[in-house]
Amino acid sequence: MYPTPTRTLLLFLLFSSLVAAANFVQCMEDFRNDLNGTGGVDSRGRPTSPVKAVGLTYGACMARCESGSEGFSWREFTQLFALLLLPWLILIGQLPFGSGSYTDGFISG
């Protein structure tokens, strides 16, 4: 079967997903619905009203949201990886690095 460290790691990963985590999306929606809220910032980090806010300051986040971290989502990670990083890796893989000179590399590409 699996060695003991592998079993321990698998059990740790299983139970770590059961720990209560902060839901930052829900926290931001609750902040936007509170018209008297403070601590909202725009895309440049300047203070703004809750309706126009795209983020929270660290202090406002600690005061409004639960402490802890948000659970890791493999589905979101793989979608973003495939969308943003994978095309660049494919393009870099097509570059002609095998030849010794610039002209040979240009001709082979």
C-alpha positions, 0 to 999 in steps of 0.5 A: 500500500502507501508508506506511512508518510504518504498516508499521514499526508493524505489524512492531513489533506483530507482533514484540512479541507474540513476546517472552517475557512473564511468565505471572502466572496460572501464577506465582500458581498455583505460589505457592499450591502452595508451602506454605512461600512468603512474600509472599502478601496477602489482598484488603486487602493484609495478609500471609496464607498461600499457600492464602488469598492472592489476590495477591503483594507486589511483592518476592515477584512479582519474586523468583518470576515472570519480569521483564517484562510479560504479553502484551496480550490483545485478547479479554480486553480486549473482553470486559471492555469489553463487560461493564463499560464499554459498558452505562454508555456506552449509558446515558449516551447515553440521557440528554436533553442536547439541551434547554435546560431541566430540565423540557423534558429531563424531558418528552422522556425 
